[in-house]
Amino acid sequence: MSRRSVRESRGARAVGVLVRGHLEHVRATGRSVSSVEYARQGLAYFTRYMIGRGVGHDLDAWLGITGDDLAAFAVFLAEHRRPNGKVLAASTQEGYFHRVMNFYRRLARSGRILVDGTEAQALP
């Protein structure tokens, strides 16, 4: 296995730990099963966005998200096409964006990231 693939594998595991931890937190706070699933879907779309940016599961990229990155994610959601060719409904875009914002706010509150990229970011 190459050094790059080992690093990518470690990054994927580390990002997976962050995401699973967040989803467990959502469950533990008494949210409904559908809320947990919606959070999972939002983070899955964010993962697609990060892969499209060429950083995939790079932990440093995930932990270094800025307000500009989140604005670009909102554009990604607005331009994303489902397999049937339709865009995501505006309410779905907003919901997924909000779930990713919650993920980063929780990382900031827990000290996992030093700069909260969500502070100056408004919902689309």
KEKEKOL-92048 format. One record per residue (C-alpha): residue in one letter; x, y, z; residue number from 1. Coordinates in pm, whole numbers, plus 50000, padded with zeros to 5 digits. Layout:
% KEKEKOL-92048
type a, x X, y Y, z Z, seq NUM
...
This chain:
% KEKEKOL-92048
type m, x 50000, y 50000, z 50000, seq 1
type s, x 50141, y 50342, z 49906, seq 2
type r, x 50200, y 50619, z 50161, seq 3
type r, x 49922, y 50822, z 50002, seq 4
type s, x 49666, y 50541, z 50027, seq 5
type v, x 49768, y 50474, z 50390, seq 6
type r, x 49721, y 50847, z 50467, seq 7
type e, x 49386, y 50852, z 50285, seq 8
type s, x 49274, y 50542, z 50473, seq 9
type r, x 49369, y 50698, z 50807, seq 10
type g, x 49192, y 51020, z 50707, seq 11
type a, x 48877, y 50830, z 50610, seq 12
type r, x 48878, y 50653, z 50946, seq 13
type a, x 48934, y 50978, z 51136, seq 14
type v, x 48660, y 51160, z 50945, seq 15
type g, x 48434, y 50860, z 50999, seq 16
type v, x 48496, y 50881, z 51374, seq 17
type l, x 48398, y 51250, z 51372, seq 18
type v, x 48083, y 51185, z 51171, seq 19
type r, x 47977, y 50880, z 51374, seq 20
type g, x 48042, y 51074, z 51695, seq 21
type h, x 47821, y 51355, z 51575, seq 22
type l, x 47542, y 51120, z 51471, seq 23
type e, x 47563, y 50949, z 51810, seq 24
type h, x 47538, y 51291, z 51974, seq 25
type v, x 47226, y 51367, z 51767, seq 26
type r, x 47075, y 51033, z 51879, seq 27
type a, x 47174, y 51089, z 52243, seq 28
type t, x 47004, y 51429, z 52255, seq 29
type g, x 46671, y 51259, z 52191, seq 30
type r, x 46627, y 51353, z 51827, seq 31
type s, x 46396, y 51139, z 51617, seq 32
type v, x 46523, y 50861, z 51393, seq 33
type s, x 46437, y 51078, z 51093, seq 34
type s, x 46645, y 51367, z 51234, seq 35
type v, x 46943, y 51137, z 51272, seq 36
type e, x 46894, y 51012, z 50916, seq 37
type y, x 46865, y 51369, z 50785, seq 38
type a, x 47192, y 51458, z 50961, seq 39
type r, x 47356, y 51150, z 50806, seq 40
type q, x 47232, y 51248, z 50461, seq 41
type g, x 47354, y 51606, z 50501, seq 42
type l, x 47700, y 51485, z 50598, seq 43
type a, x 47696, y 51238, z 50306, seq 44
type y, x 47633, y 51528, z 50068, seq 45
type f, x 47911, y 51722, z 50238, seq 46
type t, x 48143, y 51424, z 50183, seq 47
type r, x 48054, y 51429, z 49811, seq 48
type y, x 48132, y 51799, z 49807, seq 49
type m, x 48471, y 51740, z 49973, seq 50
type i, x 48551, y 51460, z 49727, seq 51
type g, x 48458, y 51694, z 49441, seq 52
type r, x 48700, y 51952, z 49582, seq 53
type g, x 48970, y 51689, z 49560, seq 54
type v, x 49030, y 51662, z 49934, seq 55
type g, x 48802, y 51368, z 50008, seq 56
type h, x 48862, y 51247, z 50361, seq 57
type d, x 49169, y 51460, z 50436, seq 58
type l, x 49123, y 51529, z 50807, seq 59
type d, x 49307, y 51862, z 50793, seq 60
type a, x 49073, y 51981, z 50516, seq 61
type w, x 48766, y 51873, z 50716, seq 62
type l, x 48890, y 52046, z 51030, seq 63
type g, x 48999, y 52359, z 50843, seq 64
type i, x 48663, y 52448, z 50689, seq 65
type t, x 48599, y 52820, z 50647, seq 66
type g, x 48289, y 53028, z 50587, seq 67
type d, x 48387, y 53044, z 50218, seq 68
type d, x 48396, y 52664, z 50207, seq 69
type l, x 48049, y 52646, z 50358, seq 70
type a, x 47921, y 52902, z 50107, seq 71
type a, x 48066, y 52685, z 49828, seq 72
type f, x 47890, y 52383, z 49980, seq 73
type a, x 47560, y 52573, z 49961, seq 74
type v, x 47628, y 52634, z 49590, seq 75
type f, x 47712, y 52265, z 49549, seq 76
type l, x 47373, y 52173, z 49699, seq 77
type a, x 47192, y 52422, z 49474, seq 78
type e, x 47361, y 52285, z 49160, seq 79
type h, x 47352, y 51915, z 49253, seq 80
type r, x 47134, y 51698, z 49030, seq 81
type r, x 46968, y 51381, z 49147, seq 82
type p, x 46976, y 51074, z 48919, seq 83
type n, x 46639, y 51185, z 48777, seq 84
type g, x 46797, y 51517, z 48670, seq 85
type k, x 46609, y 51728, z 48924, seq 86
type v, x 46773, y 51965, z 49172, seq 87
type l, x 46726, y 51920, z 49543, seq 88
type a, x 46424, y 52104, z 49680, seq 89
type a, x 46516, y 52434, z 49847, seq 90
type s, x 46396, y 52303, z 50184, seq 91
type t, x 46615, y 51993, z 50144, seq 92
type q, x 46916, y 52208, z 50055, seq 93
type e, x 46856, y 52423, z 50362, seq 94
type g, x 46810, y 52117, z 50582, seq 95
type y, x 47131, y 51949, z 50467, seq 96
type f, x 47324, y 52277, z 50499, seq 97
type h, x 47188, y 52329, z 50849, seq 98
type r, x 47293, y 51975, z 50954, seq 99
type v, x 47649, y 52039, z 50834, seq 100
type m, x 47653, y 52371, z 51019, seq 101
type n, x 47544, y 52186, z 51337, seq 102
type f, x 47826, y 51935, z 51284, seq 103
type y, x 48085, y 52214, z 51269, seq 104
type r, x 47935, y 52408, z 51558, seq 105
type r, x 47960, y 52097, z 51771, seq 106
type l, x 48325, y 52047, z 51667, seq 107
type a, x 48398, y 52408, z 51765, seq 108
type r, x 48222, y 52377, z 52102, seq 109
type s, x 48413, y 52058, z 52179, seq 110
type g, x 48748, y 52218, z 52088, seq 111
type r, x 48814, y 51988, z 51790, seq 112
type i, x 48849, y 52294, z 51564, seq 113
type l, x 48998, y 52625, z 51668, seq 114
type v, x 48812, y 52850, z 51425, seq 115
type d, x 48438, y 52812, z 51381, seq 116
type g, x 48376, y 52864, z 51009, seq 117
type t, x 48002, y 52877, z 51074, seq 118
type e, x 48010, y 53200, z 51276, seq 119
type a, x 47974, y 53441, z 50985, seq 120
type q, x 47781, y 53203, z 50762, seq 121
type a, x 47410, y 53255, z 50708, seq 122
type l, x 47180, y 52983, z 50587, seq 123
type p, x 47123, y 52994, z 50211, seq 124
